[in-house]
Amino acid sequence: MKGLKKRRTVSRTVSLFIALVLVIMYIPIFLVIVYSFNQSRLSSVWNGFTLNWYRELFMDRSMFEALRNSLVLAILSSFAAALLGTLGAFGSSGRGNKSPPVAGGKVLEYLSILPIMIPEIIMGMVFLAFFALLGLPFGMFTLVIAHTAFCVPYPFLLVKARLAGLDKSCAEAARDLGAGELRAFCDITLPAILPAVVSGILISFAMSFDDVIVSMFVTGIHTNTLPIKIYSQLKTGVSPKTNALCTLLFIATMALALCAAYLARPKASGRKPKEAVPVQL
């Protein structure tokens, strides 16, 4: 009995701690949503309910242009990073043939995770000097290259971990039966690592969409992203239109998460199990 009571006490304590952490995490989001309906421009003063900030938001073309640039940038860089990271993980693991992993696999892995360890301001300065040396015009093209570079480690590590848990015998059996390298990869390996690839795309999308420091170094005067636009408003004060936009993005994110959870739920089969038929000897 004492052991059971102790386990219940520990379980309640852990539950309360998790609930406290969730409350602390979601209070700022709740305040952003509430003050998006505030009539006052000051977030610390409540002057009544209004929808004027949402009306002004939908009339602000520059804000939606920055949002569009951020979405395009995040989509392009996340898919490019997923492609490079998946191919790099597959090549370094030695899955393409019956030989062991390549000798430089560990070196490639260390080089691939360097963008995670290097401070963003250093990476921004490096990209700035590199693009200036090449004479590339700063804009969406340089943004995509820079974001792809620091997003590659996420799909690389996820796919590499997924490949480490896969059995090589299935792909080898497919090659023994006459399938080429590409056919074996598309039919056997790719479906098995697809969840890791999708996870890498989603993480890369979030990291690219949220980036400010690297983007400030490599963006052009005619290309503005949403994080840079919001950051530039700090000098004059963040408009409540930003709270309205954040509220809409939060609602859209929650809707996508609910749709994903609904589609991923196991479907109950409506068929009744067949009754066993006795065999007469």
Phi, psi and omega per residue, in radians:
M1 nan -0.716 -3.131
K2 -1.126 -0.699 3.115
G3 -1.126 -0.664 3.130
L4 -1.163 -0.751 3.103
K5 -1.117 -0.652 -3.141
K6 -1.150 -0.728 3.128
R7 -1.150 -0.671 3.101
R8 -1.137 -0.685 3.120
T9 -1.127 -0.759 3.118
V10 -1.109 -0.726 3.137
S11 -1.108 -0.732 3.116
R12 -1.156 -0.682 3.123
T13 -1.113 -0.763 3.112
V14 -1.118 -0.721 3.128
S15 -1.104 -0.736 3.107
L16 -1.139 -0.678 3.120
F17 -1.120 -0.784 3.120
I18 -1.103 -0.718 3.116
A19 -1.108 -0.684 3.110
L20 -1.122 -0.741 3.118
V21 -1.100 -0.729 3.122
L22 -1.136 -0.681 3.112
V23 -1.125 -0.774 3.119
I24 -1.093 -0.637 -3.131
M25 -1.226 -0.668 -2.996
Y26 -1.671 -0.150 3.078
I27 -1.079 -0.800 3.101
P28 -1.048 -0.681 3.106
I29 -1.124 -0.723 3.116
F30 -1.095 -0.713 3.126
L31 -1.158 -0.669 3.090
V32 -1.077 -0.740 3.131
I33 -1.141 -0.747 -3.113
V34 -1.134 -0.802 -3.064
Y35 -1.372 -0.082 2.979
S36 -1.261 -0.282 3.077
F37 -1.807 0.173 -3.103
N38 -1.421 2.374 -3.127
Q39 -1.276 -0.433 -3.126
S40 -1.497 2.639 3.061
R41 -1.324 -0.325 -3.130
L42 -1.568 2.249 -3.119
S43 -1.250 -0.311 -3.106
S44 -1.546 -0.078 -3.095
V45 -2.182 2.215 3.110
W46 -1.780 2.042 -3.099
N47 -1.973 0.169 3.116
G48 2.153 2.931 -3.077
F49 -1.477 2.414 3.112
T50 -2.739 2.706 3.046
L51 -1.968 0.246 -3.080
N52 -1.107 -0.605 -3.092
W53 -1.191 -0.573 3.075
Y54 -1.225 -0.650 3.087
R55 -1.126 -0.772 3.123
E56 -1.154 -0.582 3.122
L57 -1.103 -0.801 -3.117
F58 -1.251 -0.235 3.054
M59 -1.642 -0.148 -3.111
D60 -1.566 1.735 -3.104
R61 -1.242 -0.556 -3.122
S62 -1.146 -0.628 3.122
M63 -1.148 -0.762 -3.140
F64 -1.276 -0.491 3.041
E65 -1.170 -0.711 3.074
A66 -1.135 -0.680 3.083
L67 -1.115 -0.738 3.123
R68 -1.103 -0.744 3.104
N69 -1.074 -0.710 3.136
S70 -1.150 -0.714 3.134
L71 -1.161 -0.781 3.114
V72 -1.087 -0.772 3.136
L73 -1.088 -0.781 -3.115
A74 -1.157 -0.685 -3.136
I75 -1.168 -0.843 -3.115
L76 -1.108 -0.822 -3.089
S77 -1.209 -0.635 -3.128
S78 -1.197 -0.717 3.122
F79 -1.240 -0.663 3.085
A80 -1.141 -0.725 3.116
A81 -1.151 -0.649 3.113
A82 -1.145 -0.703 3.117
L83 -1.117 -0.866 -3.127
L84 -1.151 -0.753 -3.129
G85 -1.139 -0.686 3.129
T86 -1.172 -0.797 3.119
L87 -1.126 -0.688 3.110
G88 -1.137 -0.730 3.121
A89 -1.168 -0.699 3.137
F90 -1.165 -0.727 -3.130
G91 -1.217 -0.712 -3.114
S92 -1.267 -0.335 -3.128
S93 -1.498 -0.155 3.131
G94 1.255 0.503 -3.127
R95 -1.412 -0.232 -3.054
G96 -1.346 -0.190 3.139
N97 -2.683 -3.049 -3.095
K98 -1.525 0.030 3.134
S99 -1.417 2.800 3.098
P100 -1.187 2.965 3.133
P101 -0.959 2.633 -3.105
V102 -1.056 2.690 -3.057
A103 -1.131 -0.575 -3.115
G104 -1.603 0.328 -3.108
G105 -1.078 -0.749 3.132
K106 -1.171 -0.701 3.097
V107 -1.091 -0.757 3.104
L108 -1.081 -0.674 3.127
E109 -1.140 -0.752 3.124
Y110 -1.132 -0.719 3.117
L111 -1.163 -0.558 -3.101
S112 -1.261 -0.515 -3.125
I113 -1.634 0.017 3.106
L114 -1.019 -0.728 3.133
P115 -1.022 -0.406 3.094
I116 -1.295 -0.616 -3.043
M117 -1.510 -0.452 -3.113
I118 -1.353 2.337 3.097
P119 -1.022 2.550 -3.058
E120 -1.106 -0.628 -3.119
I121 -1.154 -0.590 3.072
I122 -1.182 -0.759 3.125
M123 -1.102 -0.700 3.112
G124 -1.073 -0.759 3.111
M125 -1.153 -0.659 3.117
V126 -1.132 -0.791 3.121
F127 -1.123 -0.668 3.119
L128 -1.071 -0.821 3.136
A129 -1.165 -0.670 -3.115
F130 -1.165 -0.817 -3.133
F131 -1.195 -0.614 3.083
A132 -1.167 -0.630 3.106
L133 -1.142 -0.670 3.130
L134 -1.387 -0.241 -3.132
G135 1.329 0.429 3.134
L136 -1.361 2.417 3.068
P137 -1.256 2.312 -3.104
F138 -1.306 2.336 -3.116
G139 2.986 -2.589 -3.082
M140 -1.121 -0.624 -3.125
F141 -1.101 -0.831 3.128
T142 -1.191 -0.580 3.074
L143 -1.100 -0.761 -3.136
V144 -1.117 -0.732 3.130
I145 -1.106 -0.816 -3.111
A146 -1.143 -0.770 -3.127
H147 -1.182 -0.649 3.089
T148 -1.096 -0.675 -3.102
A149 -1.108 -0.773 -3.100
F150 -1.531 -0.062 3.068
C151 -1.687 -0.270 -3.107
V152 -1.005 -0.692 -3.090
P153 -1.017 -0.543 -3.057
Y154 -1.187 -0.944 3.060
P155 -1.170 -0.530 3.132
F156 -1.079 -0.857 -3.102
L157 -1.188 -0.687 -3.134
L158 -1.164 -0.792 -3.139
V159 -1.197 -0.664 3.113
K160 -1.083 -0.720 3.098
A161 -1.161 -0.659 3.116
R162 -1.170 -0.720 3.135
L163 -1.151 -0.550 -3.127
A164 -1.141 -0.443 -3.132
G165 -1.670 0.037 -3.133
L166 -1.609 2.599 3.102
D167 -1.505 2.238 -3.131
K168 -1.257 -0.301 -3.001
S169 -1.119 -0.540 -3.114
C170 -1.158 -0.845 3.117
A171 -1.152 -0.652 3.112
E172 -1.151 -0.660 3.093
A173 -1.128 -0.675 3.104
A174 -1.113 -0.705 3.103
R175 -1.200 -0.622 3.102
D176 -1.158 -0.497 3.128
L177 -1.493 0.081 3.039
G178 1.925 -0.060 3.131
A179 -1.298 2.462 3.079
G180 -1.345 3.088 -3.134
E181 -1.068 -0.774 -3.120
L182 -1.160 -0.743 3.139
R183 -1.134 -0.732 3.116
A184 -1.132 -0.655 3.128
F185 -1.193 -0.780 -3.076
C186 -1.236 -0.621 -3.051
D187 -1.585 -0.494 -3.038
I188 -1.941 -0.998 -2.987
T189 -1.340 -0.797 -3.052
L190 -1.053 -0.805 3.089
P191 -1.058 -0.524 -3.128
A192 -1.307 -0.577 -3.108
I193 -1.718 0.037 -3.084
L194 -1.034 -0.712 3.080
P195 -1.023 -0.670 3.108
A196 -1.190 -0.657 3.111
V197 -1.125 -0.781 3.129
V198 -1.108 -0.715 3.093
S199 -1.084 -0.714 3.088
G200 -1.113 -0.658 3.100
I201 -1.120 -0.764 -3.108
L202 -1.156 -0.741 3.116
I203 -1.153 -0.733 3.114
S204 -1.114 -0.689 3.103
F205 -1.057 -0.791 -3.138
A206 -1.133 -0.728 -3.129
M207 -1.169 -0.687 3.139
S208 -1.231 -0.752 -3.106
F209 -1.129 -0.498 -3.039
D210 -1.644 -0.129 -2.989
D211 -1.275 2.425 3.106
V212 -2.120 -0.865 -2.936
I213 -1.146 -0.937 -3.122
V214 -1.093 -0.676 -3.118
S215 -1.117 -0.606 -3.132
M216 -1.155 -0.492 -3.124
F217 -1.419 -0.526 -2.969
V218 -1.999 0.027 3.127
T219 -1.457 2.820 3.115
G220 -1.769 3.056 -3.093
I221 -1.261 -0.375 -3.116
H222 -1.779 0.024 -3.137
T223 -2.105 2.065 -3.094
N224 -2.212 2.310 3.074
T225 -1.798 2.865 -3.074
L226 -1.111 -0.804 3.106
P227 -1.051 -0.679 3.121
I228 -1.165 -0.696 3.138
K229 -1.116 -0.753 3.119
I230 -1.166 -0.720 3.132
Y231 -1.116 -0.634 3.139
S232 -1.217 -0.343 3.120
Q233 -1.346 -0.184 -3.121
L234 -1.105 -0.452 -3.125
K235 -1.219 -0.620 -3.121
T236 -1.872 -0.032 -3.112
G237 1.772 2.292 -3.123
V238 -1.270 2.218 -3.129
S239 -1.297 2.574 3.046
P240 -1.065 -0.248 3.028
K241 -1.061 -0.556 3.093
T242 -1.144 -0.684 3.061
N243 -1.083 -0.688 3.120
A244 -1.138 -0.739 3.122
L245 -1.139 -0.729 3.103
C246 -1.092 -0.644 3.097
T247 -1.110 -0.773 3.132
L248 -1.140 -0.693 3.105
L249 -1.150 -0.662 3.116
F250 -1.137 -0.743 3.118
I251 -1.110 -0.746 3.123
A252 -1.113 -0.696 3.126
T253 -1.141 -0.756 3.111
M254 -1.121 -0.666 3.117
A255 -1.121 -0.742 3.100
L256 -1.139 -0.687 3.123
A257 -1.133 -0.711 3.110
L258 -1.159 -0.692 3.099
C259 -1.120 -0.726 3.113
A260 -1.119 -0.714 3.120
A261 -1.157 -0.629 3.128
Y262 -1.196 -0.727 -3.133
L263 -1.255 -0.470 -3.099
A264 -1.503 -0.160 -3.102
R265 -1.207 2.561 3.137
P266 -1.195 2.375 -3.134
K267 -1.581 2.269 3.126
A268 -1.394 2.284 3.140
S269 -1.385 2.335 -3.132
G270 -1.513 -0.040 -3.129
R271 -1.371 2.466 3.088
K272 -1.489 2.476 3.127
P273 -1.103 2.444 -3.137
K274 -1.267 2.472 3.115
E275 -1.356 2.526 3.135
A276 -1.232 2.319 3.132
V277 -1.673 2.126 3.135
P278 -1.127 2.430 3.138
V279 -1.671 2.173 3.130
Q280 -1.621 2.235 3.124
L281 -1.701 nan nan
